[in-house]
Amino acid sequence: MTTKTDTPVTGDLTLNDIAAAVPRALEVFARHGLDSCCGGAKPLALVCEKHHLDLDAVLQEIRALA
C-alpha cells in the first residue's frame, strides 16, 4: 500500500494522521459519521469502539483507497 507518508494505516493512528496519509479517508469517515475535526486527535480504534463500528471493516475501506 502506498500513501503520502508510506505509513501503514492502523487503528493506532489518529483520524488526523490517517487523513494526512490518505486524504480520501475523509470520505470513509463521513460515511460512518466520524468527525475528523473535533475528534481527529483520537485513535481510529477508540473512535470505532465508541461508535460501535467494526475497526477491521473501516480499515479495509480506507486501505482500498490508498
C-alpha positions as CSV (number, residue, x, y, z in Angstrom):
1,M,0.0,0.0,0.0
2,T,1.3,3.4,-0.9
3,T,0.2,6.5,1.0
4,K,1.5,10.0,1.2
5,T,3.8,9.1,4.1
6,D,4.1,5.3,3.3
7,T,2.8,4.8,6.9
8,P,0.7,1.7,7.3
9,V,-2.8,2.6,8.2
10,T,-3.7,1.0,11.6
11,G,-6.2,1.6,14.3
12,D,-3.5,3.1,16.4
13,L,-3.2,6.2,14.1
14,T,-5.4,9.2,14.8
15,L,-8.0,10.3,12.4
16,N,-5.9,13.3,11.6
17,D,-2.8,11.1,10.8
18,I,-4.9,8.8,8.6
19,A,-6.4,11.8,6.7
20,A,-2.9,13.2,6.1
21,A,-1.7,9.9,4.8
22,V,-4.8,9.0,2.8
23,P,-6.8,12.2,2.1
24,R,-9.8,10.3,0.7
25,A,-10.2,8.6,4.1
26,L,-12.3,11.6,4.9
27,E,-15.0,10.0,2.6
28,V,-14.9,6.9,4.8
29,F,-15.1,9.0,7.9
30,A,-18.1,10.9,6.6
31,R,-19.9,7.7,5.6
32,H,-19.6,6.4,9.1
33,G,-20.3,9.6,10.9
34,L,-16.8,10.1,12.2
35,D,-15.7,13.6,13.0
36,S,-12.1,14.2,11.9
37,C,-12.3,17.8,13.0
38,C,-13.1,17.7,16.7
39,G,-12.3,14.1,17.2
40,G,-9.4,14.0,14.9
41,A,-6.7,13.6,17.6
42,K,-8.2,10.3,18.8
43,P,-7.0,6.9,17.5
44,L,-9.2,5.2,14.9
45,A,-9.6,2.1,17.1
46,L,-11.0,4.2,20.0
47,V,-13.4,6.2,17.7
48,C,-14.7,3.0,16.1
49,E,-15.3,1.4,19.5
50,K,-17.2,4.5,20.7
51,H,-19.3,4.4,17.5
52,H,-19.8,0.6,17.6
53,L,-18.1,0.2,14.2
54,D,-16.0,-2.7,13.1
55,L,-12.4,-1.5,13.1
56,D,-11.3,-4.0,10.5
57,A,-14.0,-3.1,8.1
58,V,-13.3,0.6,8.4
59,L,-9.5,-0.1,7.9
60,Q,-10.3,-2.2,4.9
61,E,-12.3,0.7,3.3
62,I,-9.5,3.1,3.9
63,R,-6.8,0.8,2.7
64,A,-8.8,0.2,-0.5
65,L,-8.5,4.0,-1.3
66,A,-4.7,4.1,-0.9
